[in-house]
C-alpha cells in the first residue's frame, strides 16, 4: 500500500486496513485546481495538512467545493521535496482518540505544492500565474507568529528583511516579501480583490499580517519598486481584506506509535523525516479530534462555503473574544502551567500530568475557578463547555504525544497574554489581584523552572526562549536547597510590564509570587510541598 495516486487505486487493501479514501476523483480535482485555483495556502506544515486540508477534503466530498488548495512553502523547501511530491500531495490523516483508537483517512484536497523561491523561475512564474488569476478568492497562512516579524527587539529590520527591501519584489526571499510581491503582480494584472487570511495561533493575527505586508509595500514604494496606488490597494479592505481568525487544534509531532501502526496495516514509506531546517514531519499527520476555527467573514472576491465544514464565520469582535477566551482563560494558561511544572517534576507527557493530583487541581483553579469571573464570553462558544472539554477530554488524552518540554518553548513571550490579561482584569474589577492563588503559583513555577533544576535535584535543559539568557542571568546566585541565596533577584522580572503586561507588585501579587518561589527553592521536594500547601488550603 503506497500513499500515491496509483497506490490508492488498490482500494480494497486500504479499506481492509480501516483507512478511508477520498470519495472524489483526486486527479481531476487537482487538474481543475491547477487551471483555476481559488485558494492558496502558505505554510505547508502539520496543522495545515490535517486541519485546513481536512476542511477542504470535507467540502469537496460533500460537493460544496470543486477545487482543492494550492500549497506554498515559504521556509523549509525539503517539505515539498520529501513529503508532498513523492506522495502526489496526498496526506494520511490520523485522529488520536482518548480510548486509544484512531480514525485514519487519506486526504486528496492538497492539489499542488510550490516552493516560494523567487530565484527559481519555474516556481516563481507558477506563483505569479496563480496570483494574476481573477478567480483566486483567498490566500491563508500557518507560518507561525515569527513568520510575520520584520523587526528585532531594537526596532530595526532583520538583515534578511532589509535585503528584501533593498532587492525589490523580483528577488523576494522572506514570506512577507514573497506575498507582497505576488500581490503586486495581482494589482498590476487588474487590481483584483482578494482575502488574505492568517490562521496562525496569535492574537490579532489579521492585523499583524496586514501590518507586515503593508510595511513591505511602503518600503518598496520609497525605493521606487512599486506605486503609491499599490499601497492604497493594500489599505482598502474592500479590495484586499485581512480577516482575523482563531484556530485551535493540538497537533504534535508525528508519533512513532502511529508510524508503527500504519506499517503494520501495510502502508509503506511512513517514516518521519527531519529536514535540513529541523522540521520534524512525516507522510502522515497525527492530531486530536477537537478543533475550532473562527474567521471574520470578510471576503471581497467570494469564498468557499467554510461554514459547511464546521468553521464559525462571524465578525471581528467575536473572533477577538473567542481568541481571548482561549488564550487568557480556557486553554493556553493551563498548558503553560503544566509545561513549566511538568519539566520541574520530571514529566515527559502532558497527558500524564493530569493524573497528578496537584497539577490537576492547579489547572482547575486557573481556568474554571480564577479565570471564569473575568472570562470574555464570545457568545458563539460557551467558555464553561470549552474549558471542560480541555480539562476532561483534550489534555488528558493519553494518546496525544505532546510534551511539557515542547509547550514550555518561548514562555517569556506567552505569560503576558496567558496570565497578565486575567491579572489586569482582576485589578480592573476588584482594585488588585490579591484574590488569585493558582495564577501566582503558575508564575512562581515558571520562575522556578528557569533555574533548570528538577524537584529531585537533577538538572534539565530549558526549552528554547528568546529571553532565556537574560532571565537566567537575572536569577544568578540562586541555589536550590539554599533559600538564603535569594536576594530579591525576581523583583526585576516580576515588575517588568513588558513581560507580564503589568507590574505584578502594583497588581498586589509580586510579594506573594516571591514567597511561593522562596518556598519552592527550599530543597528537594519543595516544589511538590508548595503545590500541596496552596492547592489544598
BELLINGI-V805474 format. One record per backbone hydrogen bond with DSSP energy under -0.5 kcal/mol. NH is the residue of the N-H (numbers start at 0). CO is the residue of the C=O. E is the energy in kcal/mol with one decimal. If there is no record, write none. Layout:
BEGIN
nh/co/e
NH/CO/E
NH/CO/E
END
This chain:
BEGIN
nh/co/e
3/1/-2.1
7/3/-2.4
8/5/-1.0
9/6/-1.3
10/8/-2.1
12/9/-0.7
13/9/-1.1
14/10/-2.7
15/11/-2.4
16/12/-1.4
17/14/-1.5
18/13/-2.5
19/17/-0.6
19/103/-2.6
25/23/-1.1
28/24/-2.4
29/25/-2.4
30/26/-2.3
31/27/-2.9
32/28/-2.3
33/29/-2.3
34/30/-1.7
35/31/-1.7
39/137/-2.1
40/69/-3.0
41/139/-3.3
42/71/-2.9
48/44/-2.2
49/45/-2.3
50/46/-2.2
51/46/-0.9
52/47/-3.0
54/50/-2.1
55/51/-2.2
56/52/-2.2
57/53/-2.2
58/54/-2.3
59/55/-2.6
60/56/-2.5
61/57/-2.0
62/58/-0.6
62/59/-1.1
63/58/-2.5
64/58/-1.0
68/108/-3.0
69/38/-2.7
70/68/-0.6
70/111/-3.1
71/40/-3.2
72/113/-2.5
73/71/-0.5
76/74/-0.7
78/75/-1.5
80/76/-1.7
81/77/-3.1
82/78/-1.9
83/78/-1.4
84/79/-2.5
86/83/-1.1
87/84/-1.6
88/83/-2.9
89/86/-2.2
90/106/-1.6
91/282/-1.7
92/90/-0.8
92/104/-3.2
93/284/-3.1
94/92/-0.5
94/102/-2.9
95/93/-0.6
95/286/-2.9
96/94/-0.7
96/100/-2.3
99/96/-2.1
102/94/-1.7
103/17/-0.6
104/92/-2.1
105/19/-3.1
106/90/-3.0
106/104/-0.5
110/68/-1.8
110/108/-0.9
111/68/-0.8
113/70/-2.7
115/72/-2.7
116/114/-2.3
117/115/-0.6
117/171/-0.8
119/116/-1.5
120/118/-0.7
123/116/-0.5
123/119/-2.7
124/120/-2.9
125/121/-1.4
126/122/-2.0
127/123/-2.2
128/124/-2.4
129/125/-1.9
130/126/-2.2
131/127/-1.6
132/129/-1.2
133/131/-0.6
135/132/-1.7
136/37/-1.8
137/37/-1.9
138/194/-2.6
139/39/-2.4
140/196/-1.6
141/41/-2.3
146/143/-1.6
147/144/-1.6
148/145/-1.2
151/155/-2.9
154/151/-2.0
157/149/-2.5
160/157/-0.6
161/157/-2.8
162/158/-2.2
163/159/-1.5
164/160/-2.4
165/161/-2.6
166/162/-2.4
167/163/-1.7
170/167/-1.6
171/168/-1.3
177/173/-2.7
178/174/-2.5
179/175/-2.2
180/176/-2.6
181/177/-2.1
182/178/-2.3
183/179/-1.9
184/180/-1.5
185/181/-1.9
186/182/-2.6
187/183/-2.4
188/184/-1.8
189/185/-0.9
189/186/-0.8
190/185/-0.7
190/186/-1.8
191/185/-1.0
193/238/-2.4
194/136/-1.7
195/240/-3.4
196/138/-3.3
196/194/-0.6
197/195/-0.6
197/242/-0.7
198/140/-2.5
201/199/-2.2
204/201/-0.9
207/203/-2.1
208/204/-2.4
209/205/-2.5
210/206/-2.6
211/207/-2.1
212/208/-2.3
213/209/-2.8
214/210/-2.3
215/211/-2.1
216/212/-2.2
217/213/-2.8
218/214/-2.4
219/215/-2.2
220/216/-2.4
221/217/-1.9
222/218/-1.1
223/220/-1.3
224/219/-2.6
225/219/-0.6
230/226/-1.3
231/227/-2.1
232/228/-2.1
233/229/-1.9
234/230/-1.3
235/231/-1.0
236/234/-0.9
238/235/-1.9
239/232/-0.6
239/235/-2.8
240/193/-2.2
240/238/-0.5
245/293/-2.3
247/291/-2.2
250/248/-0.6
258/254/-2.2
259/255/-2.5
260/256/-1.9
261/257/-2.4
262/258/-2.1
263/259/-2.5
264/260/-1.5
265/262/-1.3
266/261/-2.5
267/0/-3.2
272/280/-3.6
274/272/-0.6
274/278/-2.3
277/274/-1.9
280/272/-2.4
280/278/-0.7
284/91/-2.2
286/93/-2.0
287/249/-2.0
288/95/-0.5
291/247/-2.2
293/245/-2.5
294/311/-2.9
295/243/-2.8
296/313/-3.3
297/295/-2.0
301/298/-1.8
304/63/-0.6
305/303/-2.4
307/304/-1.9
308/305/-2.1
309/306/-1.3
310/305/-1.7
311/292/-2.6
312/310/-0.7
313/294/-2.6
313/311/-0.6
318/314/-2.1
319/315/-2.5
320/316/-1.9
321/317/-2.5
322/318/-2.6
323/319/-2.3
324/320/-2.6
325/321/-2.3
326/322/-2.8
327/323/-2.5
328/324/-1.2
329/324/-2.6
330/325/-2.0
331/325/-1.4
333/330/-0.6
334/330/-2.2
335/331/-2.3
336/332/-1.9
337/333/-2.3
338/334/-2.3
339/335/-2.4
340/336/-2.1
341/337/-2.1
342/338/-1.9
343/339/-1.8
344/340/-2.5
345/342/-0.7
346/341/-2.8
349/401/-2.8
351/348/-0.5
352/348/-0.8
352/349/-1.0
353/349/-0.7
353/350/-1.1
354/351/-1.5
355/352/-1.4
356/354/-0.6
359/355/-2.8
360/356/-2.0
361/357/-2.4
362/358/-2.0
363/359/-1.8
364/360/-2.5
365/361/-2.5
366/362/-2.3
368/363/-1.6
369/364/-3.2
370/365/-0.8
370/366/-0.9
371/366/-1.3
372/368/-0.6
373/370/-1.5
374/371/-1.1
376/374/-0.7
377/375/-0.7
378/380/-0.6
379/377/-0.6
382/380/-0.6
385/381/-2.6
386/382/-2.6
387/383/-1.7
388/384/-2.2
389/385/-2.1
390/386/-2.5
391/387/-2.5
392/388/-2.1
393/388/-2.8
394/389/-2.8
396/393/-1.0
399/396/-1.6
400/398/-0.8
401/399/-2.4
406/402/-1.8
407/403/-2.0
408/405/-1.2
409/463/-2.9
410/407/-1.3
412/409/-1.5
413/410/-1.7
414/410/-2.1
416/413/-0.6
417/413/-2.8
418/414/-2.2
419/414/-2.0
420/415/-0.6
422/418/-2.3
423/419/-2.6
424/420/-2.0
425/421/-2.2
426/422/-2.2
427/423/-2.4
428/424/-2.1
429/425/-3.6
430/425/-0.6
430/426/-1.7
431/425/-0.5
432/506/-3.1
435/432/-1.8
440/436/-2.0
441/437/-2.2
442/438/-2.2
443/439/-2.8
444/440/-2.1
445/441/-1.7
446/442/-2.2
447/443/-2.5
448/444/-2.3
449/445/-1.7
450/447/-1.4
451/448/-2.5
453/457/-4.2
454/343/-2.8
456/453/-1.7
459/451/-2.0
467/464/-1.8
470/466/-2.9
471/467/-2.7
472/468/-1.8
473/469/-1.7
474/470/-1.2
475/472/-1.4
477/474/-1.8
478/481/-0.6
480/520/-3.2
481/478/-2.0
484/481/-2.7
485/482/-1.8
486/484/-0.7
490/487/-1.7
492/489/-0.9
493/489/-2.7
494/490/-1.7
495/492/-1.4
496/494/-1.0
498/495/-1.2
499/495/-2.0
500/496/-1.9
503/493/-2.4
503/501/-0.6
506/502/-1.4
507/504/-1.1
508/503/-2.3
509/503/-1.4
512/508/-2.3
513/509/-2.3
514/510/-2.4
515/511/-2.2
516/512/-2.7
517/513/-2.6
518/514/-1.9
519/515/-2.0
520/516/-1.1
521/518/-1.2
524/454/-2.2
525/522/-2.0
528/524/-2.1
529/525/-2.2
530/526/-2.3
531/527/-2.4
532/528/-2.2
533/529/-2.2
534/530/-2.3
535/531/-1.6
END
